[in-house]
Amino acid sequence: MTVKIQRGRQFLAGDATAQLFDDKGKAGSYLQQAGDKLVAQQHTVLLRKGSEVVKLSTAAEWKSFLGTHAGSKDKTAEFAKNFGITFDDFCNVLDDVAASDDKGLTLNLSPRTNLARALSLDKVEGNYASNVAADAAVKLTGEGGVKSDAKLVPTPTITADILSTPITDGWERDRTEQEAWADFKMGDGANGIFRRTNAAAVFEKLHKPDWNDPKAMELVERFTMPMHLEVAETNPDGTPKFQDRDEMFRETYFDDANGALEKAGASVRARVRFDDNEPFTVRRVLIQGKQGRAVDEHGNSAVHKFEKRFEGTYSADENKAQELLRTGKDTDGKNLKVAALLYKSVKDQGTLSPDGNLRLEPKSLVLQKRRRSHMQFESLSDVQAKRATLKTEIDTLNAAGTTIPPALAKYDAKLAEQEKFLGDAKALLSKYGQYLPSNTDGFIISADRYSVYDPSARATPPTDIDDEAGRVGRGLHLEAEWDTASSDPFEKTKKAIEAKLAANPSAADKTALEADLASLKKMSDAILKDVANAVNLMKEKMNEAGLKSDDRHLAKEERAAEFMRRPDRPIIWK
């Protein structure tokens, strides 16, 4: 038989009740159950404390030892000082042996023993078995000689070879995503209030706004772009039924043991969208990296995202996508662009591990139920048609000698501004081979209720945000995102102008290009301000409903990491 050397938890894997420590820092049942398993298999563990040899082979010895040295999280702080190896090393050995079926082994974990040297059992954190070669066998002895051996379970590894092939553009999406969001505090019935309140309802009056309606006109004035909620269908009475649908997402965030991605200002997730009913069919999987988040004065967040999607029930395999990410290989065996970009990012930032490899491990799992709507941008011709209708009304009033109502005149002026904005944007984008998006998704608007889980605490992925097994936190999140269908032409135009500027143009051309770039930025900033205003309107509605804002501007993955680091959370495994 063979003991499998593997960092992390295999024994009682996914049993959320078998905690290392509970939320008060008291020892959970995991260590005791692992000790019981070793006793049942007649294993002996030896540790050295100064000149004393500590022997663990009976239930009484394990109970006394754990009570003294691991009865609480605080007690483990002196473990390395007492025994010359970290508590993490001790748990890893315990876990590997408890997960095996071997019997009668004697495991001397004292520093400087052959076993300790082979497995890097020392006072250094996070280096368990880091020097074991994949094909090497560590001999394990017992009474009568060698009883078994231990072999390293290969860890998915992204090596420097991933950069041997140039990173080229493919069909994978590589863009800057621009969004704004708001978060709310849990407690005092917040979850129920959030669930019952349709934040997107604040935009309903943008659909065919009436200049006689002060509320509608106030709403129109909040935005630069002409827009309205997407209409899903028309009710029998002729009123619109706006799009309003629920989606389920499960996101597993990865990093290496040393936090290489986080230190480099990057993150990566494997995300699945699935049906909210049995058998929870997966519809889409994506592998997405993020890098370089920046927040402007309006609260808009711009982050570079690069991703690969797998669509449809045939190719959308969650486990396969995670395997591709961790190995850095695409379905065709070639390098995965997302993994290559991540590796390059951490390499450039100097946060790679000393051996130059990137070993991605699940760090947090976020399950969210999303209520989603779309804001559609209207076309230049739509605005012109509205102005023509208003002109007819104004002409009729003028002919009758009737004073033009201020609200009507103000709305006409607003439409004139929108017409000019769209006309200018259309001309600038077309100059660089792009188009002005119209009658398409302008913003994606979403309201998310989510739960954060410790990935080690789950035998199976969660499908219900009210599932408490392994849950370490919950959140409420509003978001508006400038949809790529309408933002891509602006981003491509920006890149085209920057490329021309980099080609050493003449002084006159340089001046013209810089003017175009400034105009493009002004247009983009106006739309991004609309994104922020959309979130502010929804936030106001939620506040009026009784929710309290959490104004720390943290992305969802940052909040998940925060939940995982909470000192009072139950610890399943480090």
N, C-alpha and C positions, 0 to 999 in steps of 0.2 A: 504494500500500500504506500501511498505518497501523501504527505501533508502539503497542501497548496499554500504557498506563501503569497499573500495578497493583502495590500493595504486596504483598510476599511473593514466593513462588517459583513461576514457571511453567516456566522452562527446566529440563529434566530433572526435572520434578515427580514426586515419589513414588519417585525412584531413591535408595534408602537408602544406596547405596554412594558416591554423589556428595556427600560431606560438605563442609561449609565448613571445619570443623576436627574432628580426631579427639579421642579421649578424653585424649590427652596434649597437646592444644592445637596440634598440628602441622597444617598446611594439608592438607585432603583434596583430592579431585580436582575438586570443583565449579568453583572459580575458574579453574583451568587449562582445563577443558573449555569454560567460557563464553568465555574468551579465545580459544581455538582457533576457536570458532564465529564470533566477530567478525572474526578474521583471514580465515577462509574466505569471509566475506561482504564483505570489503574495507572494513571500517569502520576509522575512526581515532578514538581517544580522546585528548583533550588534557587535561592537568592542569597547574596552576601550583604550583610549589614555590619560594616567594620570587620571585626574578626569573627563575628557570629555567622553561622550558616542557617538560613531560615528554610525549613522544609515544609512543603505543602503537598500532602498526599491523602489526608483524611478530611472528612467533612468538618470535624472540629477545628482542624488546623486552618482550613480555608475561612471558616466563620470568624475565628479569632483574628486572622491576618487582615481580612477585608474590613472588619470592624475597626481595627487600629489604624490602618494605613489608607483605606479607601471608603470609609464609612460616610464621607462627605466630600464634596468637591474641594473644600478648603484643605482637608487632610492630605490630598494628593499633591499639594504644592511642595512638600518636602520629599516626595518619592525619589527623585533623582539624587538628592543629597544623601538620602538614607541607603539607596541600593545601587547607585552608580548608573542606572538606566532610567530613561524617562517613563512616566506613567503611560504615555502613549505607546511606547515600545512594548511595555508589559501587556497592555490591552491587545495589541496586534498579535503577539505570540499566543496569548490566551485564546483569541478569536480563531486564529488559524488552526490550532490544535483541537479546539472544541468543535470546529466544523468538520473535522476528519473522523474516520472510523478506526484509526490506529489505536493500539492498546499497549500498555506497559512501557511507555517511554519515560526516560529521565531527562528533564530539560534543565540544564544548568545555565541560568540567565545571568550569572555573575560576570562582571566586566573582565575582559581578557581571556575568557574561555573561547574555544574554537567556535562554539555556536554564537556567542556574543559578537565575535569579530565578523563572522559570516553574515549575520543579520544586522550589523551596525547597531547593536544594543549599547547605547551610551547616553551621555547627557545632552546630546544634540537633538533638538526637536525636528520631527518631520522627515527623518532620513531612514526610516525602517526599511531594511532590505534593499537600500538604494544601490549597493555595490554587488548584488547577486547577479551573475550572468544568467541569461535566459536558459542556457543549456547546462548549467552547473547544478549539481545535487549536493545538498547539505546533509551530511550523515547525522542520523538521530539514534542515540543509543538507549539502552535499558539494561536490565539485569541479563547477563549472558552475552553482551556485545551489541553490535549494530542491529537495530530492530526495524528501521525504516529510513526513509530520506525525505527531504523537503525540497520542492522545486518551485521556482518562481512562476506565478501565473502571469503570462505576458500582459503588460499594461498597454492599452492603445497609446501610441506615441507619435507625435508629429516632429520630425527631425528636420535638420537644415536642408535635407534633400528637396524639401518642398519648394525651395527657392531656386533649384537648379533649372527649372523651366520658367521662363519669363511670365509674369502675371499679365494676361491679355484680357481684353474685353470679350465677354461671351454673352449668352442670353441671360445670364444671371443679373439681377437688378443691383445697380451700384449707384447710389444717389444720396442727396441730402434730404432728410425728412424734416419738415417744419411743422411744429405743433405747439399748442398751448394746453395747459391742464390746470385742474384744481382738485384738491383732496380735502376730505372731511374726517373729523374725529369720530371714532366708534363710541358706543355707549349711549344710554338714555334713549333707546329705541331708534338710533340713527339708521341701522340697517333696514328696518321696516319703512321709515320715512323715505329713504333713498329709493327703495324698491317701488313704492307707491307713486312717487313723484316723477312725472315725465318732463324732464328738464327741457327737451327739444320743443315742447309746446310753446315756449316763449317766441318761437319764430313763425308761428302759424299765420300771423297777420301780414307777413311778407308775401304771401300768395295773393296776387292780384290786389295790391293795397289800394284802399279808397282814400283819396285826399280829404274826404269829409270825416275820416276816422282819425282823431288826434293820436291815439295809441299806435295806429299803423304808421302814421307819418313820423312819429317819434322813433319808431323802430327803423324805418328807412334811413333816417338821418344818422343812425349809429354806424352805418357801413358805407364804404366807398363803392364796393362792387354791387351790382344788381343781382339779387339772388332770391331763392325761395326754397322751402322744403320740398324734397322729391315727393311727388304724388304717386302712391301705389295703385290706387283705383278711385273711381268716382262712386259715391254712395247713391242709392236710388233717388234721394231727394236732390241730387245734383251737387252736393257739397263734396269737397275732396277728402279722401282718406289718405293721410300722409304715411309714408313708409315708416315703419316702426317694428323692428324685428329683434329677436334675441339670438345670440350666438354664444357658443361655449369655446373657450380657449384654454389650453394647458401648455405652460411654458416651463421648460427646464433650463436653468442658467448654469453655465459651466465656468470653471477656472481651474488653474492648477493648484497644487498644495501650497505654493508660496504666494498666491494671489497675483500672478504675473500680469493678467489682463487688467485687473482693477488698478494696479500700480501704474499701468500704461494708459489709463483713461479709456479702456475698451471693455466690451462685454460681448458675450455670445449666448444665444439661446436656440434651443430646438423647440419649435412651436407647432401645435396641432390645433386645427379647428374641427370640432366633432359635433354630432347630433346630440341634442339634449334629451334623448330618450333611448331606451334599450334598442339595439345593442351598442349604442354610442359609437356609431360608425364614423370613422375619421374621413374627413373630406379634403383636407389640405394639410400638408406639412411643410414647414420652411425652416431652413437653417439661416440664422441672421446674426451678423456681427454689427456692432456699433462702435463708433470712435469719435472723440472730439466734440462733446456736447457743449454748445454755447447758448447762453440765455440773454436776450436783449432787454431793453428797458420796459417793454410791454409785457414781459413774462413769456414771450415766445421762445421755444427751444428749437435749435437747429442742430441736428446730429447726422453725421455721415453713416449711412447704413449700406450694407452689402449683403445680399442674400441669394439663396437658391430655393425655389419652390418645387414641391411635388404635388401635383393636382390629381384628384380622382381617387376612388376607393382602391384601385389596383396599385398605384405607385406610392400612395400616401401611407407609408409605414413608419410609425414613430420610432421604433427601435432601430430600424435600418438607418434612418436619418441621423440618429445619435451616433451610431457606429461610424457612418461616413464622416461626421464632424470630428470624432475623436481620433480617427486614423488619418484624416486629411485626404482621403481618397474618394473620388466621385464614383458613380455607378459604373462607369466605363474603365475604372482603374487608374484614370489620370488624376492629377492633383486637383483637389477641390479649391476653387478660387477663394471662397470664404475663409477656409483654413489657412491658405497662403497669405492672405491679407492680414489675418490675425497674427500669424507667426512673424511676419515682417514688422508689424506694429510693435510687438513686445521686444523684438530684436533691436529695432531702432531706438526704443526707449530704454534699453539696457535692463529689462526686468526678467529676462529668461533665466531659468535655473542654470547653475554652473556647468552642467553637462550639455547645455545648448539645446535641450529637448523641451517640448511642450506636451504635458500630459494632462488632458482636460478631464475633470471629474465633476459630477453633479454637485452643485452647491446649494441651490434652492429650487423649489418648484412652486409656481404660481398658477392657481386655477381661477379663472374669471368667467363670470356670466356677464355678457355685454349686451346692453340695449343700444341699438345702432340706428342712426338715421343719416340721411345725406342732405346737404345743402347744394343745390344746383346753381351754377353761374348762368346768368341769362346772356343772350347774344346781343351784339350790336344792333341787329335788325329788330330784336324784341324791344329794346329801349327806344329805338326810332319809331316803332309802331305805337308805343305808349305816348310818346311826345306828339305824334300825329293826332291821336285821339284827344289829348289834352288841348291841342291847338284848335281843333274843331269846337271844343267846348268854350275855349277862351274867345274865339272869333264870334261865336253866337252871343256870348255875353257882351262883347264890345259892340256888336251890331245893335243890340237892344239898349245900349247905353248903360249897362249894369256894371257896377264896380266889380273888378276881379277880386274874389275872396283871397286874403293873404295866404291861406293854406294852399290854395290852388297855384298861386304864383310861386310859392316856395317849392312845391312839388315839381313844377315845370323847371325851375332852376336846378333842382337836384338831378332831374333826368338829363338836363343839358350837361351837367358836370360828368355824369356817368357816360354819356355819349362821347364826350371828349376823351375821357380816360380810356375807354375801350378803343376808340379810333386811334389814339396815340400808341396804345399797346399793340394793336394789330399791325400798325405800320412798322414799329420797331422790331417786332418779332419776325415779321415777314422779310425784313431786310437781311436777316441772318438765316433764312431758310426755315423758319419755324412758323407756327400758326397760333392764333388766339383761340384758346379753348372756349367753347360755348355750349350751352345746353348739356353740360356734362357735370360730373361730380366736382364741386368746388371744394367743399369741406366734408370730411367724415366726422360725424358728431357721435360721441359714444358716452355711455354711463356704465361704469364697470363696478360690480361688486366682486371682490376677490378674496381668496384665502391663500396664505403662504404655508407651505409644508416643508418639513425636513425630508429630503429624498430618501435618506437612510431609514426613515420610519415607516415606509410604505412597502408592502409586499406587492401591491398593484397600484397603478396610478389612480388618483381620485377622479371622480366624475361629478361630484355634488359639492358645491361650495360650503354646504353645512356639515360635511363629513369632518369630524373632529380628530380622527386618528392621525397623529403626527403633525397636526396643525400648530404653527407657531405664531400666527398673526392673521389679521384680517384688515381689509381696507375698502374705502369708497373713493372712486376716482372719476372725474369728468374730463373729457378731452375733445379738442377740435384739431383736426389735422388738415393742412393744405394738401388735398389729394394729388397724387403724382400725375393723374390724368391731366390736371391743369397746371401743376407746378413744373413738370418736366420741360415744357417749351421755354420757360423762363431760365431754368438752370442750364439747358443746352445753349441758349443764346448767350448767357454769361460766359460759358466755357469757350464759345466761338469767338467772342470779343477778346477774351484774355489770350487766346491762341494767336490772334492777329496782333495784339500788342506785344506778345513775346517774339514776334517775327521781325522786329526792328522796322516798323513802318516809317514813312516820311513824317516830318513834323506836323504837316497839315492833317494827314491821316490819323496820326496819334491823337491829335486834339479832338478830332471827330469821334474816334473810338472811345476816348475817355468820356466824352460828353454822352455818348450812347450808354456807356456802362453806368454813369451816374443816373441817367434817366431810368434805366432798367432797375437799378437799386431802389429808386424812389417809388416805382410802381410795385416792386416786390414788397417793400416796407409797408405800403398802403394795404396790400392784401393781407400781410401778416398781422397788421393792426386789426383788420377785420377778424382774423382768427382769434386774436386775444379778446376782442369785444364779444365774440360768440361765447367764449368760455365765461367771461364776466357776467353775461346775461344769465346763463344757466346757473352760475354760482349764486347770483342774487336770488334766483327762484328757490334754490335749495336752502339758502340761508333763511328766506322768508318762511319756508316749510318747517324750520326748526333745527336745521343742521348747523354745526359749528365747524368753521373752516380750519384746516391744518395748512398753514401758509408756508411751511418749509418746502421749498421747490426741489423735491426729490423725485427722481424717476422711479418707476415701479420696481425695477431691479435693485435700485438703491434702498428702497424701503424693504424689499425682501431680504437683502443682505443685513439690514439693520435688525430685522426680526430674528434672523439666524444668530446674530451676535448678542442678543439680549442676555445679560448675565443671569436672569432669573428664568430663562426658558428651560424646559426639560431637554437634557442632552441624550440623544440616541447614540451618537458616535461623533468623535471629533474629526 
